[in-house]
Amino acid sequence: MLTDLLYRLRALFRRNAVEHELDHELRFHFDQQVEKYVVSGLDRAEAVRQARLKVGGLQQLKEECREARGTFTLETVIRDLGYALRMWRKNPLFALAAITAIGLGIGVNAAVFTIVIGALSFDPGIDRPERVVMISATDALGRDELSRSGPFLRNFRSQVKSLVSLAAYGFEFVNVSDRSSLPERYTCAQMSADGFSFTRRQPELGRSFEAEDERPDATPVVMLSHRVWQDRYGKDPSIIGKTIRVNEVPRVVVGVMPIGMRFPEDVDLWVPLIPNRADNHDPMMFGRLADGVKLAAARTEMNMIAQRLATRNPGSLKGLVVNVNPVMVMYGAYAMRPLFLVVLCAVGLVLLIACANVANLLLARAAVRSREISIRIAIGAGRARIIRQLLIESIVLSLAGGFAGWLLALAGLHWFDASIAGFPKPLWLDLSMNPKVFVYLAAISVGTGILFGLAPALELAKVDVSSAMKNGGHGAAGGTRGRRLSSMLVVLEMALCVVLLVGAGLMIRSAVKLYGTPIGVNAANVLTMRIDLPEAKYPRPPDEISFHQRLKTRIESLPGVEVAALASNLPGAGWMNFTCELEGVPLAETGQLLNVNALVVSSDYFRVMQVRPRRGRFFTSAGVVNGSPSVIVNESFAAKYWPAQDPLGKHLRLVKDHTPQTWMAIVGVIPDIHQNFHRPLEHDPLIYLSYALEPQDATFIVSRTRVPTATLVKTFRREVQSLDQNLPVYDVRSLEDRIAERRLGVSVFVDLFSIFAAIALVLASVGLYAVIAHSVSQRTREIGLRMAVGGTSRDIVRLVFVQGIRQVMFGLAVGLVAAFAVIRVLRSLLVGVSPHDPTTFLAVIVVLMLTGVLACAIPASRATRVDPVVALRCE
C-alpha cells in the first residue's frame, strides 16, 4: 500500500522522470519481441512489423499504463488546468471581462453573506441559546401579569414540566461611580439567583448569585461583565470584594462573567432580583426547554397552567394568555430575518445575471472554437472529455472571479463599516469573515463556474464535425440553437434586472418621501444629552426640579449657548403614555379611560426647537396660568377631539391609578412635530405637559447653540460633573445625528439596492450588447447580401434593433410579472410608497428601453458600414 502511494506521488511530482522510465521500459519490451522474430528467421523489417502487430501502438500502451497507476485522471485535470490558463492568457480581454462580471456577482454575495451569517449565528453568551425561551403573560386588558406579580413566578415554577426550571430578570440603566474613573452609564439586569444556571456559563472570577443574595436584608452585590472589568477596572483581579456605587447604592463586586457573556440583553452588570421589591423593573420570566421538548409543547403546557390559575382567580386573571418565544426574539437580528432573506435574494439575482452574462460570452466564443473542438472529436476525443475540459476552463475563470470577489467583499464591508461609523452598532452585527464565509465563497466560486460553463460546454460537445470542418468552424455552437440559447439568457438577465431595478426604485422613492417630509423643528445646532437621576439621591420631585433648574442655568450661561430646555422625548423618538379625561365627557359615559400620547417639556423647549404656536402661547416657567395648570396640544389632537371648534380654554385632566387629577387648561396649539419612529410620515395626536408639573428623573437636556455642537460636548459634561460628580452624562449627540440614525435603516437599504441594481443594469446592458454585436458579426454575409440586392442602411438598422428590442421586451414582460409577485416582501421597508407604485414601474420600463436602445446602437451603426463586396468574399 505504501509503495503504491509513493509511486503515485512520484508519478505526480516527477512526471518527466516516470514518463522517461515508462518509455524506456516499453521500448525494451518491443525490442525484445523484435529480436525473438529475428532469431526465428524473419528479416528485421518484417520482425518489426510483426512486433508492432503483436504489441500494439506504443502511445496506446502508455495510456493504458497511465490509467493503471491510478493518477491518470488527476494528471489529465492538471493538464486541462494548464491548457485553460494558456487559453485565457491568449485572450486577456475576454478573460478580464468574464472575471470582472463574476467578481462583481461573487463579491456582493460574499459581503452580504458575511453580514447575514454573522447576525443569524449571533451568540448571546449562553449554552445552546435555541433551547432558552422567554415567557410573558397578558390578561384581557393587555397587562403583563408576570411582570407585576411575584407569586405568579412561583406558581408557574412549581407546576411546569416542559421547562427545566424558571427564572426571572428585569432590565434597567444604571449609573456607576467609584474612584476608578468618571461615572458612567451601563445596562444592568436584575437577575434571580438561579438565572445563571440557564446560561451554563461560570464566572471568570469570583462567584455568581446565591439564594441568600435575594433576601431584602442581604448585602447588595453586583457582578461585572468582562467588558466592564477590562475597560473600567483594567482587568484588576482584586476587584472581587471591592465596593462600587450603582445608582448611589454601595454594592460589593462578587464576580466577573467571561468574555462574550452579555445575556439577556447586552448587559454590563448584574444585580440580584429581590422578590416583591418596588424598584423591580418589569421582570420577565425565562427558562430552558427540557430535553426532547418542543416549543409548541411548552406553550400548550404553560397556557394550561394559566387557565388553572385564572379559574382560581377569575377576577384578576381573566383572559390570561401565556406567550412562549425563543430568547433570540429579543435581538434585532431575529426580527430582521425576512429582510436578510430579501437582501440575499437580491444579491442572488446579481450573481445569476453575472452567470448569464458570462455564459453568453462563452456561447459567443463557442462559435469561434467550433473548428478546434471538431478537430479534437475527429481525432478521438470523447464528448465527455470535451465537456470536462470546457468546464475546467469555466471553473478557472470562476475561481479568478472568486478571488476578485473576495477583494471586492473586503472593500464593501469596509465601506459599510465606515458608513455606520457614527452610529451605535447592534450587538449582533459582525463584519468579520469567519470560516463559514470562506466555505461559502469557495462553494459559489466553483458552483458559478459550473453554472455558467455548462450550457456552452454542452453546445460545443454537440458540434457537427463535418459541418464545422466544411464552413470554417461555424457548427452547431454558432447555429440557430446557440443563438436561441443566447437570446434566452439575455431575456433572463433583463427579467432579473427589472426585479432589482423595481426594488431599488421603491427604496429610493421611500427615501425621497422620508427625507423630504419636514420633521417640524429646526434640528440644526441643537445638542442633546441624557441624564438619569438616581432615586436614592433624588427621591422627591422637588429634588429633581431643583437639580435640572440649576443645570439649565449653568448651561445657558456658557458662551455659544442660546437657550436650554428639558424634554422627556426628542423629535422622532416616541412619547410617553397617559390616561386622561376630556372636559364634558365624564368617565361614566366613555366606559374606559382615554389613552393619550404625551411629552413632558420645560417652558423653553419650543424655543430650542424654533417652533411657533399656531394659536395661543407656550408654557410659563411654572406651567400655571391664572392659578390653573396648563397644557399644550398639537393640531392633530385639536382636530381629532374638537373638530371645527376652538380648543383654547378647553380642559382635560390626567387619571393616575384610577384617580382623576386637577383639570388643566389648553393654552396653546402647536404645529405637528413628528414623534412616531415606526411611522415617520404620520401625524399623531399629542399633548405637551409642563415639566414643572410632571417632573421626570430620566430626561433629555436640549440646547440651541451658536457654535458647532461638537465643540460643547466636553463643556456640557464638565457642568454636570460640577453639580454631581457621581452623575454620568450619556448619549451626548446633536439632534441631526439622532435623526440621521433613525433614518439609517432606509438609507442603508437604499444604498444596497441601488448598488445591486446598478451592477445588474450594467451587466445586462453589456450582455445585450455582446449578443447583438456577435450576431451582427455572424450575419456579415447576410447583411452584405441584403445591401447588395438594394437594402438601405435604415433596413439594416431596423433589422438589428428589432432583434435587440424584442429581447428587451420579453425580459420586461417576464420581469414585471416577477416583480409584482416578489416585491411585496419590501413592504415593511417602504415609507409612504406602495409596493406597486406605478411611477417606479414606469421609470424602470423607460430605463430598460433606453438601455436596450443604447446597447443596439453601436452594433447597428457597425452593420450599416459593412461593405457588400467584402462581405460576399468572406468565409
N, C-alpha and C positions, 0 to 999 in steps of 0.2 A: 504493500500500500504506500509506504513512504517513498519507495523507489519510483513508483508511478507518479507520485505527486512531484518529486524532484525533477523527473524527466519532463513533465508537463510545464513546470515553471521554467525549466531551461529552454523548452521549445518556444515559450512566450518571450523570454527576455534575451535569449541568444539565438534568435531565429536564423540568422545567416549561417552560423556555425552548424546548427542542426540540419538546415537545408543542404549545406555542402556535404555533410556526412550521409544524408539520405541519397543525394545524387551519386556519391561515390559508391555506396552500397548497391544501388540498383544497377549501376553500370558494371560493377564487378560481377553480379549475377548474370547479367546479359552477356558479358564477355565469356564467362564460363560456359554458358549454353552454346555460344558460337564455337568455342574450342571443342565441345563434345561433337558437334556436327562435322567439324573439320576432321577430327580423328576418325569419325565413321566413314569418311571417304568423300564428303561433299567438298566442292571448291569453296573458297572463303565468301564469295559473293552470295552463293546460294545458301551457305550456312548462316550468313547474316539475315537473309530473307526469311529462312525457316525459324530462326530465333525470334525475329520480330513477330511472326505469326503466333508462336507459342507463348512468348512473354507478354505481348501486347504493347501498347504505346507507353513510353516512359512517363509522359505527363499524366495519363490516366492513373498509372500506378502510384505516382506521387500524391495525387489527390486522395486515392484510397488510403494511403499510409497516413496522410494528414488527418483524415477523418477517424482513423483507427486510434490515433493517440489522444483523442478527446479534446483537442484545443482548436479544431478546425473552425467551429462556429465563432469562437471568440476572435480568432485570427482574422476571419472574414469581416467581422464587425469592426475590428481595428483598421483594416484596410479600407472599409467603407467610410469610416470616420476621416481617415486621411484624404480620401477622394473628395468627400464633402467639403473639407476645408480648402482643398485646391480649387474646387468649383466656385466657392464663394469668393476666394481670393482673385479669381479671374473676372468676377462680376461684382466689384466692390459697391457700385451704386445700387444695384439690385439688393445686395445683402444689407446695405445700410438702410434702405427703405423698409425692408421687412423687419429688421431688428428694431428700428425706431417704432414701427407700428405695434409690434408685440411688446416692446419695452414699455410703451405708454399703457397698454392694457394690463400688463402684469404689475406695473408699478402702482397704479391706483388701487388695484386689487390687494396688493400686499400691504399698502398703507392703511386701507380701511380695515382689512382683516386684523391688523395689529391692534387697532383701537377696539374693535368689536370683541376679539378674543380676550383682550385684557380686561374689558368690562364684564363679560359674561363669566370669566373664570376668577372674578374677584373673590378674595378670601378675607372675611372679616376677622380672622384670627381665631377661629374655633374649629374643633374637630368635626368633620362631616356636617357642614352647615345645612346641607339639604334635608337633614333629619330634625333640625330645630325649627319650631313653629312659634308664632305669636298668637295669642288668644285675646279676644276682646268680646264684650257682651253689651248689647244695647237693648233698652226697654222700648215700649211702644212710642215714647216721646223722643226717641233717638239719643237718650242719655247713656253715657258709658258707665254702666253699673260697676264693672270690675275696677275702674279707676277711682271709684268713690267708696268702695266697701271692702274693708279688711277681712271681715268674716267670709266674704264671698270666696276669696282665695282659699281659705281653709276648707270650705265646703267642697270645692272642686278637687282640691288636693287629696282629700280623704276618699273620694269616690272614683276618680278617673283610673282606668286600667290601660288605656291605649297609649298613655304617656309614661315615661319612666318616673317623672315627678314634675312638679310645677314650681316655678319661682317667679319673682316679680322684680321690676325695676321702674324707676322714674327718671326723667331726663331734665336737666336744668343747666343753665350757665352760671358759673361762679367766679368770684374774684379771689385770687390767691395772692397773698402778701407775706413776705418774710424778709430777713436781712440779706438773702442771697442775691436778690435782683429787684428791679422795679416791679410793682404789682402788675399782674397780667390777668387776662380773661381766658377761662378754659371751659370746655364742656365737661359735665360731670354726670355720672349715673348713680342714682340711689339704688343699690343692689341688695336684694335679700341675701342672707348669709350663704344659702345653698346654691346661689345663682352660678357661681364659678364651677360647680360640678358639671354643669351642662357644657361648658366650653372645653372641658377636659384639657385645660392648659394650666400648668403650675406656675406660681410666681418665680421670676428670675432671682429675686431677693426677698427675704422675709416670708410672710405667710399671707394667706387670703383671709376672708372674714370668717368668724366663728359665730355660733348661736348667741354667745354672750354679748357680742357687739350689737345685737338688735335690741337689747334692753334699753329703756328710756334713760336709766341712770348710769349706763355704761360710759366709759371714757370715749369721747369722739375720736374715731380713727379714720384714716384715708389710705387708699392705695394709688400709686402713680403709674402712668403708662411709661413705656420705655422712652418715648419721645420727650416727655416732660422731664424725666430723670436725666436724660442726656443733655437737653437744651438748657434747662434752668439750673440743674444741680451738677452738671459736668460729670455725670456717672459716678458720683461720690458714693461709695458703698456704705459710708457711715450715716447716710440719710435715714436708714431704718432706726426708729426710736426718736427721731427729732420731731419737733412740733412746728407746724406751719398754720397760717390763718386762712381758712376757707370761708368766705363771706363773713369775715370778722369772728369766726368761731375757731378757737385753737383745736387742731386735730393732730394726733400722733400718726406718723407715717409707719405703717406696719408691713408694707410690701410693695414690690415693683414688678409689674407684669412684663412678660418677654416681648421682644420686638414683634410688631405686626398685630398684637392683640389690642383691638380698639372696640370690641363688642360692648354694647349693642349698637351704638350709633356714633361712630367716630369719636370715642370717648377718650378724654385726657386723664380724668380722675374718677375714682370710685369711692363712694361713702356708703355705710350701711343704711338699708331701708328700715326705718323704725316703724313698726305697725301702728296704724291709727294716729300718726302724728299730723298735725295741721299743716306742716310745711312740706308734706309729701307732694311731689309734682305729678299728679295723674299717673299712678303706677300702672304698668301693663304686665300681663302675665305672659310667660313663655315656658316652653318645655321641650323635651326631646322625645320623638316618637320611639315607642318600644320596638324591638327587633321584629321585623316582619309585618308591622302595622303600616297601613297606607294612610295617606292624608284624609281621604274620604271617610274611612272608618273612625278616625279621631273626631272629625266634625260631627258624625252621627252620634257618637257616644256623648260628646260634650253638650249637644243640644238636648239629648235625653235627660242628662243631669239637670240642665237648665229648666226643662219642663217640670221636673220633680220639685225643684226649688220654687218655681212660680206657683205650683199647686199649693205649697205650704205657705206662700206669701202672696196671695192673689192681688193684693192692693199695690204693693210697692214694686213687684216684679212682673207686672202684666206685660204680655207680648215680648218676653225675653228671648233674644236671638244671640247665639254664640257664633263668632267668626273665628275660624282657624286657618291661618295662612302661613306659607313659608316665611322664615325670618328675612329672606332676601328681598321681600317686598318693601322693606324699609329703605333700601338703597335705590338711587335713581336709575341705575343700570337695569334693574329688573323691570321697571315700568317702561323703559325705553327699548325693550327688546323688539317691538314691532317697527320702531324707527330704524334700529340697527338692521333689521331684515330688509327694509326699504333701500337703505344705502348699499347693502351687499348686493341686492338685485340690480341696482343702478350700475355699480362697477362691473357686475357680471355682464350686463349689456355692453359696456365699453369693451370688455375682453372679447365678447362674441363678435362685435363689429371689427375689432382688430384681427381676429382669426379669419373672418370672411374676407377682409382686405388682403391679407397675405395669401389666402387660398386663391384669390383672383389673380394676384401677381404670379403665383406658381402655375396657374392654368394658362396664363398668357405665355409664360416661359415654356410650358409643356409643348406648345406648337413648335417652338424652335428646337426642342430636344427630341422631337419625334423621330428624326432620322437616326440620331445616336442610339435611342432605345431600340429602334427596329433592327439596327445592326447587331446590338447585343443579343436580341432574341434570335436573330438569324444564325448566330454562331453558337447557339446552345444555351443561353441564359434562360432559366425558367422565369415565369411571370412572378412567382412568389419572391424570387431573388431580386427582381427589378423593384417590386413594391418595397422590400426591405431596404434596399439602397436608397430609394427616394424618401422613405420615412426617416431614415437616419439623417439625410440631408436636412429635412424639415426640423428634426429634433435638435440638430446642431444650431440651426438658426434660432430656434425657440430658447435654447439654453443661453445663447448670447443675449437674446432679448430678456431672459430672466435676470441675467446679471445687470443689464442696463435698468431693468425694472427695480431691482434691489436698490441701486443707487438713487433712482427716482423716488422710491418709497422713503428712503432715509431723508432726502431733501423735503419731501412732502410732510413727513412727521415733524421735521424741524420747523417748517413753515407753520404748521398747525399749532405747535407748541408756542411759537413766537406770537401768533395771532391772539392767543388767550392768555398771554403772559401777565397782563394787567388785571386779571380776574381770578377769584378763588377757584381752584381746581377741585372737581369732585374727587372723593376718596378713591373711587373705583377707576379713575382714568389713569391708565398705564400706557405710555408711548414707547416702551422698550420692546425690542424684538426678542421674544422668547423662543425656545426650540420649536414650539408648535408653529410659529410663523415661518421658520425656515423649512420645516417639513411641508407646509402649505405652498411656500414659494417653489420648492423643488417639484412638488406634485403638479402644480399648474404649469410650470415651465415645460415639463415633459408632456403633460396632457394636452396643452395647446399645440405643441409640435405635432402630435399625432392627429389632433382635431383638424388643423388647417392643412396638414400634408396628406391626409388620407384620400380625399376626393381627387386631387391632382395625380396622386400615385396610381389610383385605380384607373383613371382615364388613360394615363400613359401606358399602363400594363395592358390595356385593351387595344393598343395601336395596331392598325392594319399594316403588316410588314410590307407587303407588296405595294400597297398604295403609297405608303410613306417613302419607299425607295424610288417609286416612279415620279412622284410630283415634288421631289425636292425636300421632303421632310414634313409635309403637312398631312399627317394622317388623322387618325381618329381624334387625337388630342386637340387638334386645331379645327375640327369639323363642326357640324351642326350640334352634336351632343355637347361638346366642350363649350360652345358659345351659349347654349341654353343653360348649362350649369352656371356659367359665369354670370349670366343675367339674373338667375335666381339668387345668387349671392349678393348682387347689388341691391336687389329688392329687399332682401333680408337686412342688409346694412341700413337702407333708408327707413325701413319699418322700425328697427330698433332705435335709430336716431330720432325718429318722431317721438317715441315714448320719452326719451331723455330730454328732448327739447321742450316738450309739454311740461314735464316736471320742473325743469329749470325756469320756464316762463311763469308757471304758477307761483314758484317761490319768489321770483323777482317781483311779481305783482304784489305778493304779500308784503315784501319788504318795502315797496313803494307806499303801500297803504299804511304800514306801521310807522315808517319814518316820516311820512307826510302828514300824519294826524297830530295836531298840536296837543301837548300834554295839558296845557292850561296854566303853566307857570314859566317864568324865565329861569332856566336851570344854570345859566352861565354865572360863574363867580359865586357859587354857593358851596360852602364847605360844611360837611356834616360829620358828626361823631356821635357815638352812643355811650351812655353811662347807665349803669345799673346799681342803684343804691342798695346796699345790704340792709335787710330788715333789722339785724342785730344792732346796727349803729344808727339807723334812721327809722325808728319804729312807728312814728306818728306822721300824718300828713303835714303838719306844720314844720317838722324837721326837713322833709323833702322840699317843701316850698322855699324854706329859708336857704338851703344849700343851692338850689337851682337859681334863685334870685341873685345870690352873691356871685355865682359863676357867670351868670348873664351880664352882670355889671362889669366884672373884670374883663370879659371877652370884648364887650363893646368899647372898653377904654383902650384897647390895643390899637396901634397905628395900622391903618389899612382895613379895619373892620367898620362896616357901616351900621349894621344892626344885627342882633341875635335874637333867637326865639327858641321855644320848645315845641316838640310835636311827638305824639305817640307813634305816628307812621309817616313815612315820606311819600311823595307822589309816586304812584305806580306800585306801591308796596303793600297794598291791602288796607285793612281798617280794624277797628275793634267792634265788638257786637254788644248792643244793649237792648233791653226791652223797655218800651215806653207806652204811654197813653196820650192820645191826642185830645185836645180840648173839645168838648161837645160830643165825644164818642166814649161813653163810660165802658169799663171793662165788662160789666154785666151784659152789655149788648154784643160786644165782639166775641165773647166766649173764650178768648185767648189773648195773650199779650202780643203787641206789635213788635217784631224784631226789626231793629234799625241798625244801619252801618254808621259808625261814628269815628271821628278823630278828636283827640284831646290836644288842643293847641293853646299857646300863650297869645297874648294880645298882639304881639308884633309878627306873628307867623306870616300873615298875608303881606306885610311889608317886605319881609325877606323874599317871599315868592313873587313879589311885584304883581299882585292880584288886586284889582279894584272891585268894589261891590257893585252889583247891578242895581240893587236897591238897599236903602238903609245904611248901616255903618258896621264897623268892626267892634270887637270887644273893648271894654275898658280894662285897665290893669287888674281890677278886682273882679271882672266878669259880672258886674251887677249894674243894673240900670233902674233908677227910681226905686231902689230898695228891693228889686226882684232879680233873681238870676236870669242871665240872658243866654241865648243860643242862636247860632247861625246855621242856615240851611243852604244847600246848593239849588240850582234851578231845576234839576230833575226831581228833587224831593218836593219842591213847591208845586211843580206841575202835576206830580202824582197825587198828592194829598189835598191840594187846594187849587184844582184847575179853575181857571178863569176868575180867581179870587186873589186879593192882596194878602200874602202870608204875613206881612209885618203886623205885629201886635197879636198874632195867634199864639197859643200856648201849648206846650207839651211838657210832660214830666216823665222822668225815669222811674222804673219799677225795679227795686232791688230786693231779692229774697221775698217776693210777693208783697212788698211794702211800697206803696206809692211815695215818691219823694216830692219835693217842692215844685210847683209849677214854674216853668221857665218861659220867658217871653222871647219870641223871634224878633231880633233886632236888625238882621241883615240877610240878604240873598246874594250869593256869590256865583260867578260862572262855574261850570262843571270843571273839576280837576280830575284827571284820570287816576284812579286808585286801584282798579281791578287788574292784577297782574296775570290772571288767567284769560281774561277777555279784554285786551288793551284798547279796543275800539269802542267799548260800551261806556255809556254814562250811567253811573249808578246813583240812586238817591242817597244822599249823605247829610249828616248833621255834624256840626262842629261845636264841641263843648269847651268851655273855658278851663284852662289848666288850674286856675285859681280855685275852681270849684271841684274839679276831679283830678287831683294830683296823682302822678304815676311814679313808681320807683324806677322803672326802666323807661327811658325816654331818649329821643334824639335832640342834640343841640344843633341847630341850623343857623348859619351866619352868612350874610351877604358881605362880600369883601370888595375892596377897591383894587386889590393886588391879586396876582395869581394865587389860587388856593393852596398849591403845594408849598408855598413859602411860609405858610402859617401853621402847618401841622405840628411841628415841634413846639411852637409857642403855645398852641392850644393845650397840648399835653402838659406843658410846664404849669399853666394856670390851674389845671385840675389838681396836679400834684401839690401845688401850693396851698390848696384848700383842704385836701385829704390825701396824704402821702400813701395811704393804703388802697386808694381807689384807682383801678385801671381804666384807661380810656381805650376803646377798641373800635374797629371798623371806621377809621377816620378816612373819609374819601370825599371827593367832590360829588355833587348831585349828578353832574353829567356822566361821571364814571358809573354811578349806580344805574342810571337809565340805560347806558350802553350795555351793562351786564345783563339787564333783563331782556334786552333785545338780542343778546349774543346767540341764543339758540337759533333764531330765524336767520341771523347773519351767517352763521357757520353753514347751515344747510343751503342757503343761497349760494355761498361761495363753492361748496362742494358740487352741487348740481350744475352750476354754471361751468365749472371746470370739466365735469364729466360730459356735459352737452357740447362744449367747445371741442373737446377731443373727438367725440363721436362725429360731429359735423365735419371736422377736417378729414378724418379717416374715411367717412362715407363719400365726401366730395372727391377725394383723391382716388378712391376705389372706382367711382363712376367715371372719372376722367381716364383712368388707366384702361378700363374696359372699352370705352369709346375709342380711345387712341389706338388700342390694339386692334379693334375691329376695323378701323379705317386702314391701318397698315395691312391687315389681312385681305381687305377688299380693294386694294390698289388697282388690280387689274379690272375688276368690275367697274370701279369709278372711271377708269380710263376708257372702257368700252362705252359707258353712258355718255361721257363727254365727246367721244369720237362720233357717236351717232346723233349728236345735236343737243345733249343735255347741257343746261346752263348751270352757272355757279349757284343760283337760287335753288335749283333742283337738288344739287348735291348737299347744300346746307340743310334743306328740308329733310333729306334722307338721313343725315346724321342726327339732326335734332329729334326727329320722330323716334329713332331708336333709343336715344338717351332719355327724353322726356317720358316715354312710355314706361320705362323702368322706374322713374321717379314717381309717376302717378300710381303705379301698382304699389310701390313702397309706402306712399302716403296713405292709400286706402287701407292697407293692412295695418300700418302703424297707428292710424287714427282709431280704428276699431280696438286695437290692443290698448291704446292709451285710455280710452273711455272705460275699459274693463279694469285696468290695474291702478289708475292714478287716484282712485278713491282712498287708497291707503295713506295718501298725504293729507287727508282732511284735517288731522289733528295738528298739523304744522301750519296750515293756511290761516291767514289773518284777513278777514274781510273779503275773501275771494272764494268763489265756488270751484270745486274740482272740475266742473265742466264749463269753466269760464270761456265764452265764445271769443273774446278778444285774444286770449292766449292761443287758442286753436287756430284762429285766423292768421295770427302772426307767424305761427310755426309753418303753416301752409305757404305763406309768402316767402319765408326764409328758405324753405326746401326747394321751392320752384326757382328762386333766384340762384341757389346753389347749383341746381341742375342745369340752368341756362349757362352759367359760367363754366361748368365742367365740360359742357358740349361745345363751347365757343371755339376753343383752341383747336380741337380735332377737326371741327367743321371748317375753320379757316385753312387748316393744313390740307384738307381734302380738296378744296377749291383750287389749290396750287399744283395739283397733280398734272403732269404733262402726259397727254394721251399716248404720244409716241413712246415715251419711256415706259409707261405703264404696260403697254402691249408687248414690249420686248422682255419685261421681267418674267422670271420663272420659266 
